[in-house]
């Protein structure tokens, strides 16, 4: 299943685009705590799912991080990024980008994105509070509108470095 389809399916099933409400519905424990070097992470202990979010982040950043970590829990059930980074040569960046994409698709529905499509990627990025490549990705996932003409002269996700993680 594609990332946007999963995000829309989850939002419809649980009738929310609020990541904290979704976490409650999925029985995920969310803990705000001081973190060093990361904005958030998730893990499972037996059947218990826990998301840790850096409590120094503002409310909007916490929502983005929570949605990102939910993306990991929903799409990467059997992966352990910390283990992968420290004990294998596998690249975890792919999974981080997937979780980033899930977060923007989950948080922003098509109606909201269509309102942004008359502007530039930079304006959408500022409105959404996410890096430009994520704003562009989300806008390109929305049914074609006038945005398709606007983006022709904009940098593409392939030419812009992705952030390592949300």
C-alpha positions, 0 to 999 in steps of 0.5 A: 500500500502506498504511504498516502493511501495508508495515511488516508485510510488510517485517518478515515478509520479513526476519524482524526488527523490528530496524531495524539488522538490516533496514538490513544486509539492505537494504544500507543503510550506517548511520553514527553521527556528531555531527549539529547540529539533526537526529536523523538523515537519509538520502540516496542516492548512485548506488545507495548508501543511507546513514543518518546518526544523531546519536551523542548519542542513546541506543540506543532513540532511535537505533533509532527514528530508524533505523526512521524513516529506513528509512521514507523510503528505502522509501516516498519513494525519489525525494524529496529533503527538503533540496531540497524545504525550500530550493527549493520550496513543497512541504511535507515534513511529510507525508513526515515523518509517514509516516516516523514512522508507518512507524517505529512500525508497524515497531518494534511488532508487533500482539501488543505493541500489544494488551498496551498497549491496556488502558491509556491513550494516555499510558501507551502513549506512555511505554512506546513512547518516542514522542509520543502521536499516534504511539502513538495512531496505532499503537494504532488500526492494531491489530485492534479490542480493548478499546482502542476503548472506552478511546480515546473520551475521549482527544485524537485525532491531529487535535487534537494537533500532530505533531512536525516529525520524529522 
